[in-house]
Every structure is written in structure tokens, then in C-alpha cells.
Amino acid sequence: MKKILIAACLLVSALGQAHAETEIDRLVAASKIIADKIQQGRNAVGGLAYYAVDGKIAPDGTVLPAFITPADVQAYNDSVSDVSQRIYYNTQMMLENQYEETMVELEVAIDTFVDATAVIAVAVEVADKAETTDQNKVAEQEQLQDFVQQNDVTLEQQDVNAYNDALGDVEDLAQDAAAFLAASRIETITSSVDDDAQQFNINMSDAVATYDSANEAIKFAWSTTSFTHTFLGFFSHNNATVSVEEVMGMGQTIYDEQGTLN
């Protein structure tokens, strides 16, 4: 019996949620009343004209059902306003989407870095061999010499440039992704931009956020207006920054445990 009651309660709850009226439901209802009366008006006009030509008199009040009342107009305009004012795609959602998109770009940049590293990784092998060479032993010095002479261990500047560029791209994209995710969690930012969107009647689907690491700033701009909103210094005050030492230490830990970036 207890299980049946629980199931019944869950069913009632689900039905209640499924049938919860929204502002779009109200717009559908209100606009349909207007649309139905307009059609009734067309029908009445067509029928009245037809029978007038035939000399047949329609009764008083024939058009009455087609009249649009002040209450109909109020309900319709209120529902239009509700839909217009409602935020369906908010700042938090927009920032989370930008975070996900930037993470995809970051994965590509990491792959490029790994490829660029592989091209110049011979320098790592040279460093290992040179470091273990006993410079007091001619035989070991000659072994090192033979290695560098018999193998292509020189570095091309374009390969180094590719490595440096990939490294810079990873930093930029990692900063952007982290900033978007952090900003999506800071209510002061999301609620303020949501208020902007509602006040100026602009959609967050037309917005884009950019992060400036130099000023620790995140800027919101819209393709449909010149209005922008910039927030400065919010990240360090919301525990959303890490030091170089923390980054390098975590990277070393990951490298030691997984050895995936060699």
C-alpha cells in the first residue's frame, strides 16, 4: 500500500509539472481567442453580405460572438509582454556554452602542441645524453659526439616557432575557458547582465563574452547593439585564479602520474 501511495504521489507531481502553465501557454490561449474571433468576424461578414444580396435579413447580434472585448485585448497584450520580458537564454547558459566551445578549441591546441613538441623533442634526448656524459672520459665524450654527428639533432627555427605559438595558444584558450566557467558561477556578473538584457530588450543569444587577462576583465557585447558591459577584478576576489607555481606543480604531477605529454 505504501508503495502504491508513493507511486501515486509521484504521478500527481509529474502531472502537475507537466501541466504547469507558462507565459507561452498563456500567449497561445490569448492569441487563439483573438484569432478565433477574427475568423468568426470573417465568417459573419461573408455570410451577411451573401444573404443581403439574396434579400434575407440576419438577426440582431449575429456579429456579437466576433467582437473582441477589452478583456481579450488585455489578456493578449499581457501575455505578449510576458513573453517579451522573459529571459529564456540567460547569461549563465551563454557563458557555459562559451566555456564548452573554448574547451573544444583548447583540445585542438593541445594536440597541436603535442605534435610540435614531438618535432623538437630530440633536444630532450640530447640533454639526457649530454648530462650523463662524464667529461673526464674521452670515450664518453666521443660517444656523445658520434650521436650528434650521426643523428639529425639540430633545431629548425620554424619548428621552434610552431612550438612557441602552440604553447601561447594553449595558455590563451585555457585562460578564456576558465574565465567563462568562473564567470558563469559568479552571481553578481550573471544577474547584472541578465538585468541589462531585460532592460534593453536584447537577447543573450546575440551576446559574446571576451576575457582580457591583462586587466582581469570580462566584457559582454551584443551583435544587435553597441551596448557593452565590462567587469573588472572579479576573478581574484572569487577564488578563481591560480599562481604560476600552482599551474606548473599540477602539470608536473599530471606528467609524473600519466606521462601523456612527453
C-alpha positions as CSV (number, residue, x, y, z in Angstrom):
1,M,0.0,0.0,0.0
2,K,2.8,2.4,0.9
3,K,4.5,1.8,-2.5
4,I,1.2,2.5,-4.3
5,L,0.7,5.8,-2.4
6,I,4.3,6.8,-3.2
7,A,3.8,6.0,-6.9
8,A,0.5,7.9,-6.9
9,C,2.1,11.0,-5.3
10,L,4.9,10.8,-7.9
11,L,2.4,10.6,-10.7
12,V,0.4,13.5,-9.4
13,S,3.7,15.5,-9.0
14,A,4.8,14.7,-12.5
15,L,1.4,15.6,-14.0
16,G,1.4,18.9,-12.1
17,Q,4.9,19.7,-13.5
18,A,3.9,18.6,-17.0
19,H,0.8,20.9,-17.0
20,A,2.3,23.9,-15.2
21,E,1.2,26.9,-17.2
22,T,3.9,29.0,-18.8
23,E,3.8,32.5,-20.3
24,I,3.9,30.8,-23.7
25,D,0.8,28.8,-22.8
26,R,-1.0,32.0,-21.8
27,L,0.1,33.6,-25.1
28,V,-1.3,30.6,-27.0
29,A,-4.6,30.8,-25.2
30,A,-5.0,34.6,-25.5
31,S,-3.9,34.8,-29.1
32,K,-6.1,31.9,-30.1
33,I,-9.1,33.7,-28.7
34,I,-8.3,36.7,-30.8
35,A,-7.6,34.6,-33.9
36,D,-10.9,32.6,-33.4
37,K,-12.9,35.8,-33.2
38,I,-11.2,37.3,-36.3
39,Q,-12.2,34.1,-38.2
40,Q,-15.8,34.4,-36.8
41,G,-15.8,38.0,-38.0
42,R,-14.8,37.0,-41.5
43,N,-17.4,34.3,-41.5
44,A,-20.1,36.8,-40.3
45,V,-19.1,39.4,-42.9
46,G,-19.1,36.8,-45.7
47,G,-22.5,35.4,-44.6
48,L,-24.1,38.8,-44.0
49,A,-23.1,40.0,-47.5
50,Y,-24.2,36.8,-49.1
51,Y,-27.7,36.9,-47.6
52,A,-28.1,40.6,-48.1
53,V,-27.7,40.1,-51.8
54,D,-30.4,37.4,-51.5
55,G,-32.8,39.7,-49.6
56,K,-32.6,37.7,-46.4
57,I,-32.3,39.5,-43.0
58,A,-29.9,38.3,-40.4
59,P,-30.9,38.7,-36.7
60,D,-29.5,41.3,-34.4
61,G,-26.4,40.3,-32.6
62,T,-25.1,38.0,-35.4
63,V,-21.7,39.6,-35.2
64,L,-21.7,39.7,-31.4
65,P,-19.6,36.5,-30.9
66,A,-16.9,38.0,-33.1
67,F,-16.5,41.2,-31.1
68,I,-13.1,41.5,-29.4
69,T,-13.5,42.6,-25.8
70,P,-11.2,44.9,-23.7
71,A,-10.6,41.8,-21.6
72,D,-9.4,39.9,-24.7
73,V,-7.1,42.7,-25.6
74,Q,-5.7,43.0,-22.1
75,A,-5.0,39.2,-21.8
76,Y,-3.4,39.2,-25.2
77,N,-1.1,42.2,-24.5
78,D,-0.2,41.0,-21.1
79,S,0.9,37.6,-22.5
80,V,2.8,39.3,-25.3
81,S,4.6,41.4,-22.7
82,D,5.4,38.4,-20.5
83,V,7.0,36.5,-23.4
84,S,8.9,39.6,-24.5
85,Q,10.2,40.2,-21.0
86,R,11.1,36.6,-20.2
87,I,14.7,35.5,-20.4
88,Y,14.9,32.1,-22.0
89,Y,18.6,32.0,-22.7
90,N,20.4,33.7,-19.8
91,T,23.9,34.8,-19.1
92,Q,24.9,31.7,-17.2
93,M,23.8,29.5,-20.1
94,M,25.7,31.7,-22.6
95,L,28.9,31.6,-20.5
96,E,28.7,27.8,-20.1
97,N,28.3,27.4,-23.8
98,Q,31.3,29.6,-24.5
99,Y,33.2,27.6,-22.0
100,E,32.3,24.3,-23.8
101,E,33.2,25.8,-27.2
102,T,36.5,27.1,-25.9
103,M,37.4,23.8,-24.4
104,V,37.0,22.2,-27.8
105,E,39.4,24.7,-29.2
106,L,41.7,24.1,-26.3
107,E,41.8,20.3,-27.1
108,V,42.8,21.1,-30.7
109,A,45.5,23.5,-29.4
110,I,46.9,20.8,-27.1
111,D,47.0,18.3,-30.0
112,T,48.9,20.9,-32.0
113,F,51.3,21.5,-29.1
114,V,51.9,17.7,-28.7
115,D,52.7,17.5,-32.4
116,A,55.0,20.5,-32.3
117,T,56.8,19.1,-29.2
118,A,57.4,15.8,-30.9
119,V,59.3,17.6,-33.7
120,I,61.8,19.3,-31.4
121,A,61.8,16.6,-28.7
122,V,65.2,15.4,-29.9
123,A,66.6,18.2,-27.8
124,V,65.4,16.3,-24.7
125,E,67.3,13.2,-25.7
126,V,70.4,15.3,-26.4
127,A,70.1,16.9,-22.9
128,D,69.8,13.5,-21.3
129,K,72.9,12.1,-23.1
130,A,74.9,15.3,-22.5
131,E,74.0,15.4,-18.8
132,T,75.2,11.8,-18.3
133,T,78.4,12.2,-20.2
134,D,81.5,12.1,-18.0
135,Q,83.6,14.9,-19.3
136,N,86.7,13.4,-17.7
137,K,86.4,10.4,-20.0
138,V,87.3,10.8,-23.7
139,A,85.3,7.7,-24.7
140,E,82.1,9.1,-23.4
141,Q,82.7,12.5,-24.9
142,E,83.3,10.8,-28.3
143,Q,80.1,8.8,-27.8
144,L,78.2,12.0,-27.4
145,Q,79.9,13.5,-30.4
146,D,79.1,10.4,-32.5
147,F,75.5,10.7,-31.5
148,V,75.1,14.4,-32.5
149,Q,77.1,13.8,-35.7
150,Q,75.2,10.7,-36.9
151,N,71.7,12.0,-36.0
152,D,69.7,15.0,-37.1
153,V,69.6,16.8,-33.8
154,T,69.7,20.4,-34.9
155,L,66.6,22.5,-34.4
156,E,64.8,24.5,-37.2
157,Q,63.6,27.9,-36.2
158,Q,60.2,27.3,-37.8
159,D,59.7,24.2,-35.7
160,V,60.5,26.2,-32.6
161,N,58.1,28.9,-33.7
162,A,55.4,26.3,-34.1
163,Y,56.1,25.0,-30.6
164,N,56.0,28.5,-29.1
165,D,52.9,29.5,-30.9
166,A,51.1,26.4,-29.8
167,L,52.2,26.9,-26.2
168,G,50.8,30.5,-26.3
169,D,47.5,29.3,-27.8
170,V,47.1,26.8,-25.0
171,E,47.6,29.5,-22.4
172,D,45.2,31.9,-24.1
173,L,42.4,29.3,-24.6
174,A,42.8,27.8,-21.1
175,Q,42.5,31.3,-19.6
176,D,39.4,32.1,-21.7
177,A,37.7,28.8,-20.8
178,A,38.4,29.1,-17.1
179,A,37.2,32.7,-17.1
180,F,33.9,31.8,-18.8
181,L,33.3,29.0,-16.4
182,A,34.2,31.1,-13.4
183,A,32.1,34.0,-14.5
184,S,29.1,31.6,-15.0
185,R,29.4,30.9,-11.3
186,I,29.6,34.5,-10.1
187,E,26.0,35.6,-9.5
188,T,27.0,39.3,-9.4
189,I,28.0,39.0,-13.0
190,T,25.2,36.8,-14.3
191,S,22.4,38.6,-12.6
192,S,23.7,42.0,-13.7
193,V,24.0,41.1,-17.3
194,D,20.6,39.4,-17.2
195,D,19.2,42.7,-15.9
196,D,20.9,44.5,-18.8
197,A,19.4,42.2,-21.3
198,Q,15.9,42.7,-19.9
199,Q,16.2,46.4,-19.5
200,F,17.5,47.0,-23.1
201,N,15.4,44.2,-24.6
202,I,18.4,42.3,-26.0
203,N,18.9,38.6,-26.2
204,M,21.8,36.7,-24.7
205,S,21.9,34.5,-27.8
206,D,23.2,37.6,-29.6
207,A,25.9,38.2,-27.0
208,V,29.6,37.2,-26.8
209,A,32.0,37.4,-23.9
210,T,35.7,38.1,-24.1
211,Y,38.3,37.8,-21.4
212,D,41.3,40.2,-21.0
213,S,43.9,38.7,-18.7
214,A,45.9,41.9,-18.5
215,N,43.1,43.6,-16.7
216,E,41.4,40.6,-15.3
217,A,38.3,41.8,-17.2
218,I,35.4,40.0,-18.9
219,K,33.4,42.0,-21.4
220,F,29.9,41.3,-22.8
221,A,28.9,42.7,-26.2
222,W,25.9,42.2,-28.5
223,S,25.7,41.9,-32.3
224,T,22.5,43.8,-32.3
225,T,23.5,46.9,-30.3
226,S,26.6,49.0,-29.4
227,F,25.9,48.4,-25.7
228,T,28.6,46.6,-23.7
229,H,29.2,45.7,-20.1
230,T,32.6,45.0,-18.6
231,F,33.5,43.6,-15.2
232,L,37.0,44.2,-13.7
233,G,38.8,42.4,-11.0
234,F,36.0,39.9,-10.1
235,F,38.1,36.7,-10.5
236,S,40.8,37.1,-7.9
237,H,38.1,38.1,-5.4
238,N,36.1,35.0,-6.1
239,N,38.9,32.4,-5.7
240,A,39.1,31.9,-9.5
241,T,42.8,32.5,-10.1
242,V,45.9,30.3,-9.6
243,S,49.6,31.1,-9.4
244,V,52.3,30.0,-11.9
245,E,53.7,27.8,-9.2
246,E,50.3,26.0,-8.8
247,V,49.9,25.5,-12.6
248,M,53.5,24.2,-13.0
249,G,53.2,22.0,-9.9
250,M,49.9,20.5,-11.1
251,G,51.3,19.9,-14.5
252,Q,54.3,18.1,-13.1
253,T,52.0,15.9,-11.0
254,I,49.9,15.0,-14.1
255,Y,53.1,14.4,-16.1
256,D,54.6,12.2,-13.4
257,E,51.4,10.2,-13.0
258,Q,50.3,9.8,-16.6
259,G,53.3,10.7,-18.7
260,T,51.0,11.7,-21.6
261,L,52.7,15.0,-22.6
262,N,56.1,13.6,-23.5
